[in-house]
């Protein structure tokens, strides 16, 4: 099999490696409701998908005059992590896709907007941690989260790859914009359970990712093209 040791695949976590977005958005909507702010799932999807916690806090402050403090964040984390432990599943086909990349000599890492502890929990409960550790990169490691390119550039540098040799797998508009800003190839993965809305798919298509795919079985072929 052809080898591609000079290629790095950078995976987003939520909505790419793990099917977490519906759980995350539902918990966030409920947390806002308990704080006296009513938002619906569509609003949460449009404004928060793929964004860092810092971006969520800024939106709450700027649009709703809601100051999110540590009690809010603690309750949010506890509710989210409890549901992750009982409900979170790996994205269908991801383990097999990683095996195929390994056989082709292609390296990978994860670069997520989430907090490091959330990334670790997500990968642990879905059985993926051993495949990624220690190559876990969080938006907390850089100044600016997605859609800024900082996180992807940081991950590439830490892994020893030039941006032109990186392929980013993303499901969110913010992530696709970040990968493009970093000068990397970006594939939009639209196989998660949160990707069925026509408006979401239209937004993804409008950003012109290099490829769009729904099935992780296609990943190796796409990366090798």
ChimeraX commands (.cxc) that place a marker at each C-alpha (Angstrom):
marker #1 position 0.00,0.00,0.00 radius 0.5
marker #1 position 1.23,3.50,-0.79 radius 0.5
marker #1 position 2.69,5.29,2.20 radius 0.5
marker #1 position 1.94,8.90,3.17 radius 0.5
marker #1 position 4.24,9.58,6.11 radius 0.5
marker #1 position 4.27,13.28,5.16 radius 0.5
marker #1 position 0.53,13.70,5.69 radius 0.5
marker #1 position -1.23,14.68,8.92 radius 0.5
marker #1 position -4.96,14.31,9.49 radius 0.5
marker #1 position -6.29,16.72,12.13 radius 0.5
marker #1 position -9.66,15.65,13.53 radius 0.5
marker #1 position -12.14,17.86,15.28 radius 0.5
marker #1 position -13.67,15.89,18.16 radius 0.5
marker #1 position -17.34,16.76,18.68 radius 0.5
marker #1 position -19.43,15.75,15.71 radius 0.5
marker #1 position -16.49,14.07,13.97 radius 0.5
marker #1 position -14.96,11.49,16.30 radius 0.5
marker #1 position -17.90,11.32,18.70 radius 0.5
marker #1 position -21.59,11.92,18.03 radius 0.5
marker #1 position -21.89,14.51,20.78 radius 0.5
marker #1 position -23.44,17.61,19.25 radius 0.5
marker #1 position -27.14,16.85,19.91 radius 0.5
marker #1 position -26.33,16.07,23.56 radius 0.5
marker #1 position -24.15,19.17,23.97 radius 0.5
marker #1 position -26.64,21.57,22.41 radius 0.5
marker #1 position -29.56,20.16,24.41 radius 0.5
marker #1 position -27.65,20.56,27.67 radius 0.5
marker #1 position -26.67,24.12,26.72 radius 0.5
marker #1 position -30.25,25.10,25.85 radius 0.5
marker #1 position -31.42,23.73,29.21 radius 0.5
marker #1 position -28.64,25.58,31.08 radius 0.5
marker #1 position -29.63,28.86,29.44 radius 0.5
marker #1 position -33.28,28.21,30.32 radius 0.5
marker #1 position -32.41,27.65,33.96 radius 0.5
marker #1 position -30.53,30.97,33.90 radius 0.5
marker #1 position -33.64,32.75,32.59 radius 0.5
marker #1 position -32.71,32.91,28.90 radius 0.5
marker #1 position -34.84,31.07,26.37 radius 0.5
marker #1 position -33.10,29.90,23.21 radius 0.5
marker #1 position -34.18,27.11,20.89 radius 0.5
marker #1 position -32.20,24.27,19.38 radius 0.5
marker #1 position -31.94,26.04,16.02 radius 0.5
marker #1 position -30.40,29.14,17.61 radius 0.5
marker #1 position -27.96,27.02,19.62 radius 0.5
marker #1 position -27.03,25.09,16.49 radius 0.5
marker #1 position -26.36,28.25,14.47 radius 0.5
marker #1 position -24.48,30.19,17.13 radius 0.5
marker #1 position -22.63,27.60,19.19 radius 0.5
marker #1 position -21.80,24.62,16.95 radius 0.5
marker #1 position -18.02,24.20,16.92 radius 0.5
marker #1 position -17.39,27.26,19.08 radius 0.5
marker #1 position -15.20,27.41,22.17 radius 0.5
marker #1 position -16.56,27.92,25.66 radius 0.5
marker #1 position -15.11,31.44,25.58 radius 0.5
marker #1 position -17.22,32.19,22.50 radius 0.5
marker #1 position -20.37,30.87,24.20 radius 0.5
marker #1 position -19.68,33.06,27.24 radius 0.5
marker #1 position -19.15,36.11,25.01 radius 0.5
marker #1 position -22.42,35.50,23.13 radius 0.5
marker #1 position -24.35,35.10,26.40 radius 0.5
marker #1 position -22.95,38.41,27.63 radius 0.5
marker #1 position -23.30,40.39,24.40 radius 0.5
marker #1 position -26.71,39.17,23.23 radius 0.5
marker #1 position -28.53,38.36,26.47 radius 0.5
marker #1 position -26.66,40.31,29.15 radius 0.5
marker #1 position -26.08,36.95,30.85 radius 0.5
marker #1 position -22.88,36.83,32.83 radius 0.5
marker #1 position -21.77,33.21,32.94 radius 0.5
marker #1 position -19.85,32.51,36.11 radius 0.5
marker #1 position -18.33,29.45,37.71 radius 0.5
marker #1 position -21.61,28.10,39.23 radius 0.5
marker #1 position -23.22,28.09,35.76 radius 0.5
marker #1 position -20.18,26.40,34.22 radius 0.5
marker #1 position -19.98,23.80,36.98 radius 0.5
marker #1 position -23.65,22.85,36.57 radius 0.5
marker #1 position -23.21,22.78,32.79 radius 0.5
marker #1 position -20.18,20.50,32.96 radius 0.5
marker #1 position -21.79,18.15,35.47 radius 0.5
marker #1 position -24.94,17.77,33.37 radius 0.5
marker #1 position -23.00,17.34,30.15 radius 0.5
marker #1 position -20.49,14.85,31.49 radius 0.5
marker #1 position -23.22,12.77,33.13 radius 0.5
marker #1 position -25.01,12.45,29.80 radius 0.5
marker #1 position -21.76,11.74,27.97 radius 0.5
marker #1 position -20.99,8.87,30.34 radius 0.5
marker #1 position -24.39,7.29,29.74 radius 0.5
marker #1 position -25.14,8.23,26.11 radius 0.5
marker #1 position -22.06,9.23,24.10 radius 0.5
marker #1 position -21.10,6.99,21.17 radius 0.5
marker #1 position -18.18,7.04,18.75 radius 0.5
marker #1 position -18.98,8.16,15.24 radius 0.5
marker #1 position -19.89,5.07,13.18 radius 0.5
marker #1 position -16.89,3.71,11.31 radius 0.5
marker #1 position -14.26,5.92,12.97 radius 0.5
marker #1 position -12.26,3.06,14.50 radius 0.5
marker #1 position -12.03,1.31,11.15 radius 0.5
marker #1 position -11.08,4.59,9.44 radius 0.5
marker #1 position -8.23,5.09,11.91 radius 0.5
marker #1 position -7.02,1.53,11.31 radius 0.5
marker #1 position -6.95,2.25,7.58 radius 0.5
marker #1 position -4.99,5.48,8.07 radius 0.5
marker #1 position -2.47,3.66,10.27 radius 0.5
marker #1 position -1.99,0.94,7.66 radius 0.5
marker #1 position -1.26,3.64,5.08 radius 0.5
marker #1 position 1.32,5.30,7.31 radius 0.5
marker #1 position -0.76,8.43,7.88 radius 0.5
marker #1 position -0.52,10.17,11.25 radius 0.5
marker #1 position -3.32,12.00,13.03 radius 0.5
marker #1 position -4.25,14.08,16.05 radius 0.5
marker #1 position -7.30,15.82,17.50 radius 0.5
marker #1 position -7.76,19.62,17.68 radius 0.5
marker #1 position -10.98,20.62,19.41 radius 0.5
marker #1 position -12.64,23.77,20.72 radius 0.5
marker #1 position -13.54,21.82,23.85 radius 0.5
marker #1 position -11.76,21.90,27.22 radius 0.5
marker #1 position -9.00,19.27,27.63 radius 0.5
marker #1 position -11.01,17.36,30.27 radius 0.5
marker #1 position -14.01,17.16,27.94 radius 0.5
marker #1 position -11.87,15.89,25.05 radius 0.5
marker #1 position -10.37,13.25,27.34 radius 0.5
marker #1 position -13.77,12.17,28.65 radius 0.5
marker #1 position -15.27,11.99,25.16 radius 0.5
marker #1 position -12.47,9.84,23.81 radius 0.5
marker #1 position -12.31,7.65,26.92 radius 0.5
marker #1 position -15.99,6.74,27.12 radius 0.5
marker #1 position -16.08,5.97,23.38 radius 0.5
marker #1 position -12.96,3.80,23.48 radius 0.5
marker #1 position -10.84,6.10,21.31 radius 0.5
marker #1 position -8.41,7.53,23.84 radius 0.5
marker #1 position -5.62,5.02,23.22 radius 0.5
marker #1 position -5.73,5.88,19.52 radius 0.5
marker #1 position -5.14,9.60,20.10 radius 0.5
marker #1 position -3.24,10.12,23.35 radius 0.5
marker #1 position -1.02,12.10,23.78 radius 0.5
marker #1 position -1.81,14.07,20.62 radius 0.5
marker #1 position -4.75,16.05,22.04 radius 0.5
marker #1 position -4.98,19.79,21.30 radius 0.5
marker #1 position -7.54,22.14,22.82 radius 0.5
marker #1 position -8.54,25.73,22.10 radius 0.5
marker #1 position -7.39,26.49,25.66 radius 0.5
marker #1 position -3.82,26.13,24.35 radius 0.5
marker #1 position -4.03,29.13,21.99 radius 0.5
marker #1 position -5.08,32.76,22.14 radius 0.5
marker #1 position -7.92,32.63,19.63 radius 0.5
marker #1 position -10.35,29.75,19.10 radius 0.5
marker #1 position -12.04,28.74,15.85 radius 0.5
marker #1 position -12.77,30.33,13.36 radius 0.5
marker #1 position -9.25,31.72,13.90 radius 0.5
marker #1 position -6.52,29.38,12.57 radius 0.5
marker #1 position -4.49,29.35,15.80 radius 0.5
marker #1 position -5.47,25.90,17.06 radius 0.5
marker #1 position -4.84,24.07,13.80 radius 0.5
marker #1 position -1.51,25.85,13.30 radius 0.5
marker #1 position -0.51,24.97,16.87 radius 0.5
marker #1 position -1.43,21.30,16.36 radius 0.5
marker #1 position 0.45,21.07,13.06 radius 0.5
marker #1 position 3.57,22.67,14.52 radius 0.5
marker #1 position 3.50,20.40,17.57 radius 0.5
marker #1 position 3.17,17.35,15.32 radius 0.5
marker #1 position 5.97,18.57,13.01 radius 0.5
marker #1 position 3.93,19.20,9.86 radius 0.5
marker #1 position 3.61,22.18,7.54 radius 0.5
marker #1 position 0.05,23.48,7.03 radius 0.5
marker #1 position 0.08,22.43,3.38 radius 0.5
marker #1 position 0.58,18.81,4.46 radius 0.5
marker #1 position -2.43,18.78,6.82 radius 0.5
marker #1 position -5.97,17.57,6.14 radius 0.5
marker #1 position -8.56,18.81,8.64 radius 0.5
marker #1 position -11.78,16.86,9.26 radius 0.5
marker #1 position -14.47,19.25,10.50 radius 0.5
marker #1 position -18.23,19.37,10.89 radius 0.5
marker #1 position -18.76,23.00,11.90 radius 0.5
marker #1 position -18.67,26.24,9.91 radius 0.5
marker #1 position -16.26,27.74,12.46 radius 0.5
marker #1 position -13.91,24.79,12.06 radius 0.5
marker #1 position -13.99,24.88,8.28 radius 0.5
marker #1 position -13.19,28.59,8.31 radius 0.5
marker #1 position -10.34,27.98,10.75 radius 0.5
marker #1 position -8.81,25.26,8.58 radius 0.5
marker #1 position -9.04,27.44,5.47 radius 0.5
marker #1 position -7.45,30.35,7.33 radius 0.5
marker #1 position -4.62,28.02,8.35 radius 0.5
marker #1 position -3.92,27.14,4.72 radius 0.5
marker #1 position -4.89,23.51,5.18 radius 0.5
marker #1 position -7.03,21.13,3.15 radius 0.5
marker #1 position -10.41,20.71,4.84 radius 0.5
marker #1 position -12.98,17.95,4.47 radius 0.5
marker #1 position -16.46,18.59,5.83 radius 0.5
marker #1 position -17.86,15.54,7.60 radius 0.5
marker #1 position -21.64,15.59,7.51 radius 0.5
marker #1 position -22.39,12.13,8.85 radius 0.5
marker #1 position -23.24,13.08,12.43 radius 0.5
marker #1 position -26.79,13.00,13.76 radius 0.5
marker #1 position -26.84,16.82,13.96 radius 0.5
marker #1 position -26.22,17.36,10.23 radius 0.5
marker #1 position -29.64,16.64,8.75 radius 0.5
marker #1 position -30.96,20.22,8.65 radius 0.5
marker #1 position -30.97,21.67,5.14 radius 0.5
marker #1 position -29.84,25.08,6.42 radius 0.5
marker #1 position -26.79,23.50,8.04 radius 0.5
marker #1 position -25.80,21.66,4.88 radius 0.5
marker #1 position -26.29,24.82,2.82 radius 0.5
marker #1 position -24.02,26.74,5.19 radius 0.5
marker #1 position -21.35,24.06,4.95 radius 0.5
marker #1 position -21.54,23.96,1.14 radius 0.5
marker #1 position -21.30,27.76,0.95 radius 0.5
marker #1 position -17.92,27.61,2.69 radius 0.5
marker #1 position -16.57,25.44,-0.15 radius 0.5
marker #1 position -14.67,22.76,1.75 radius 0.5
marker #1 position -12.31,20.71,-0.40 radius 0.5
marker #1 position -14.54,17.68,0.05 radius 0.5
marker #1 position -17.80,16.84,1.82 radius 0.5
marker #1 position -18.51,13.29,2.95 radius 0.5
marker #1 position -20.99,11.39,5.12 radius 0.5
marker #1 position -19.28,8.03,5.67 radius 0.5
marker #1 position -16.01,7.49,7.54 radius 0.5
marker #1 position -15.32,4.51,5.27 radius 0.5
marker #1 position -14.47,7.07,2.58 radius 0.5
marker #1 position -11.80,8.85,4.62 radius 0.5
marker #1 position -8.65,7.01,3.55 radius 0.5
marker #1 position -9.56,7.29,-0.11 radius 0.5
marker #1 position -10.20,11.03,0.22 radius 0.5
marker #1 position -6.96,11.67,2.11 radius 0.5
marker #1 position -4.92,9.75,-0.46 radius 0.5
marker #1 position -6.38,11.56,-3.48 radius 0.5
marker link #1:1,2 radius 0.2
marker link #1:2,3 radius 0.2
marker link #1:3,4 radius 0.2
marker link #1:4,5 radius 0.2
marker link #1:5,6 radius 0.2
marker link #1:6,7 radius 0.2
marker link #1:7,8 radius 0.2
marker link #1:8,9 radius 0.2
marker link #1:9,10 radius 0.2
marker link #1:10,11 radius 0.2
marker link #1:11,12 radius 0.2
marker link #1:12,13 radius 0.2
marker link #1:13,14 radius 0.2
marker link #1:14,15 radius 0.2
marker link #1:15,16 radius 0.2
marker link #1:16,17 radius 0.2
marker link #1:17,18 radius 0.2
marker link #1:18,19 radius 0.2
marker link #1:19,20 radius 0.2
marker link #1:20,21 radius 0.2
marker link #1:21,22 radius 0.2
marker link #1:22,23 radius 0.2
marker link #1:23,24 radius 0.2
marker link #1:24,25 radius 0.2
marker link #1:25,26 radius 0.2
marker link #1:26,27 radius 0.2
marker link #1:27,28 radius 0.2
marker link #1:28,29 radius 0.2
marker link #1:29,30 radius 0.2
marker link #1:30,31 radius 0.2
marker link #1:31,32 radius 0.2
marker link #1:32,33 radius 0.2
marker link #1:33,34 radius 0.2
marker link #1:34,35 radius 0.2
marker link #1:35,36 radius 0.2
marker link #1:36,37 radius 0.2
marker link #1:37,38 radius 0.2
marker link #1:38,39 radius 0.2
marker link #1:39,40 radius 0.2
marker link #1:40,41 radius 0.2
marker link #1:41,42 radius 0.2
marker link #1:42,43 radius 0.2
marker link #1:43,44 radius 0.2
marker link #1:44,45 radius 0.2
marker link #1:45,46 radius 0.2
marker link #1:46,47 radius 0.2
marker link #1:47,48 radius 0.2
marker link #1:48,49 radius 0.2
marker link #1:49,50 radius 0.2
marker link #1:50,51 radius 0.2
marker link #1:51,52 radius 0.2
marker link #1:52,53 radius 0.2
marker link #1:53,54 radius 0.2
marker link #1:54,55 radius 0.2
marker link #1:55,56 radius 0.2
marker link #1:56,57 radius 0.2
marker link #1:57,58 radius 0.2
marker link #1:58,59 radius 0.2
marker link #1:59,60 radius 0.2
marker link #1:60,61 radius 0.2
marker link #1:61,62 radius 0.2
marker link #1:62,63 radius 0.2
marker link #1:63,64 radius 0.2
marker link #1:64,65 radius 0.2
marker link #1:65,66 radius 0.2
marker link #1:66,67 radius 0.2
marker link #1:67,68 radius 0.2
marker link #1:68,69 radius 0.2
marker link #1:69,70 radius 0.2
marker link #1:70,71 radius 0.2
marker link #1:71,72 radius 0.2
marker link #1:72,73 radius 0.2
marker link #1:73,74 radius 0.2
marker link #1:74,75 radius 0.2
marker link #1:75,76 radius 0.2
marker link #1:76,77 radius 0.2
marker link #1:77,78 radius 0.2
marker link #1:78,79 radius 0.2
marker link #1:79,80 radius 0.2
marker link #1:80,81 radius 0.2
marker link #1:81,82 radius 0.2
marker link #1:82,83 radius 0.2
marker link #1:83,84 radius 0.2
marker link #1:84,85 radius 0.2
marker link #1:85,86 radius 0.2
marker link #1:86,87 radius 0.2
marker link #1:87,88 radius 0.2
marker link #1:88,89 radius 0.2
marker link #1:89,90 radius 0.2
marker link #1:90,91 radius 0.2
marker link #1:91,92 radius 0.2
marker link #1:92,93 radius 0.2
marker link #1:93,94 radius 0.2
marker link #1:94,95 radius 0.2
marker link #1:95,96 radius 0.2
marker link #1:96,97 radius 0.2
marker link #1:97,98 radius 0.2
marker link #1:98,99 radius 0.2
marker link #1:99,100 radius 0.2
marker link #1:100,101 radius 0.2
marker link #1:101,102 radius 0.2
marker link #1:102,103 radius 0.2
marker link #1:103,104 radius 0.2
marker link #1:104,105 radius 0.2
marker link #1:105,106 radius 0.2
marker link #1:106,107 radius 0.2
marker link #1:107,108 radius 0.2
marker link #1:108,109 radius 0.2
marker link #1:109,110 radius 0.2
marker link #1:110,111 radius 0.2
marker link #1:111,112 radius 0.2
marker link #1:112,113 radius 0.2
marker link #1:113,114 radius 0.2
marker link #1:114,115 radius 0.2
marker link #1:115,116 radius 0.2
marker link #1:116,117 radius 0.2
marker link #1:117,118 radius 0.2
marker link #1:118,119 radius 0.2
marker link #1:119,120 radius 0.2
marker link #1:120,121 radius 0.2
marker link #1:121,122 radius 0.2
marker link #1:122,123 radius 0.2
marker link #1:123,124 radius 0.2
marker link #1:124,125 radius 0.2
marker link #1:125,126 radius 0.2
marker link #1:126,127 radius 0.2
marker link #1:127,128 radius 0.2
marker link #1:128,129 radius 0.2
marker link #1:129,130 radius 0.2
marker link #1:130,131 radius 0.2
marker link #1:131,132 radius 0.2
marker link #1:132,133 radius 0.2
marker link #1:133,134 radius 0.2
marker link #1:134,135 radius 0.2
marker link #1:135,136 radius 0.2
marker link #1:136,137 radius 0.2
marker link #1:137,138 radius 0.2
marker link #1:138,139 radius 0.2
marker link #1:139,140 radius 0.2
marker link #1:140,141 radius 0.2
marker link #1:141,142 radius 0.2
marker link #1:142,143 radius 0.2
marker link #1:143,144 radius 0.2
marker link #1:144,145 radius 0.2
marker link #1:145,146 radius 0.2
marker link #1:146,147 radius 0.2
marker link #1:147,148 radius 0.2
marker link #1:148,149 radius 0.2
marker link #1:149,150 radius 0.2
marker link #1:150,151 radius 0.2
marker link #1:151,152 radius 0.2
marker link #1:152,153 radius 0.2
marker link #1:153,154 radius 0.2
marker link #1:154,155 radius 0.2
marker link #1:155,156 radius 0.2
marker link #1:156,157 radius 0.2
marker link #1:157,158 radius 0.2
marker link #1:158,159 radius 0.2
marker link #1:159,160 radius 0.2
marker link #1:160,161 radius 0.2
marker link #1:161,162 radius 0.2
marker link #1:162,163 radius 0.2
marker link #1:163,164 radius 0.2
marker link #1:164,165 radius 0.2
marker link #1:165,166 radius 0.2
marker link #1:166,167 radius 0.2
marker link #1:167,168 radius 0.2
marker link #1:168,169 radius 0.2
marker link #1:169,170 radius 0.2
marker link #1:170,171 radius 0.2
marker link #1:171,172 radius 0.2
marker link #1:172,173 radius 0.2
marker link #1:173,174 radius 0.2
marker link #1:174,175 radius 0.2
marker link #1:175,176 radius 0.2
marker link #1:176,177 radius 0.2
marker link #1:177,178 radius 0.2
marker link #1:178,179 radius 0.2
marker link #1:179,180 radius 0.2
marker link #1:180,181 radius 0.2
marker link #1:181,182 radius 0.2
marker link #1:182,183 radius 0.2
marker link #1:183,184 radius 0.2
marker link #1:184,185 radius 0.2
marker link #1:185,186 radius 0.2
marker link #1:186,187 radius 0.2
marker link #1:187,188 radius 0.2
marker link #1:188,189 radius 0.2
marker link #1:189,190 radius 0.2
marker link #1:190,191 radius 0.2
marker link #1:191,192 radius 0.2
marker link #1:192,193 radius 0.2
marker link #1:193,194 radius 0.2
marker link #1:194,195 radius 0.2
marker link #1:195,196 radius 0.2
marker link #1:196,197 radius 0.2
marker link #1:197,198 radius 0.2
marker link #1:198,199 radius 0.2
marker link #1:199,200 radius 0.2
marker link #1:200,201 radius 0.2
marker link #1:201,202 radius 0.2
marker link #1:202,203 radius 0.2
marker link #1:203,204 radius 0.2
marker link #1:204,205 radius 0.2
marker link #1:205,206 radius 0.2
marker link #1:206,207 radius 0.2
marker link #1:207,208 radius 0.2
marker link #1:208,209 radius 0.2
marker link #1:209,210 radius 0.2
marker link #1:210,211 radius 0.2
marker link #1:211,212 radius 0.2
marker link #1:212,213 radius 0.2
marker link #1:213,214 radius 0.2
marker link #1:214,215 radius 0.2
marker link #1:215,216 radius 0.2
marker link #1:216,217 radius 0.2
marker link #1:217,218 radius 0.2
marker link #1:218,219 radius 0.2
marker link #1:219,220 radius 0.2
marker link #1:220,221 radius 0.2
marker link #1:221,222 radius 0.2
marker link #1:222,223 radius 0.2
marker link #1:223,224 radius 0.2
marker link #1:224,225 radius 0.2
view
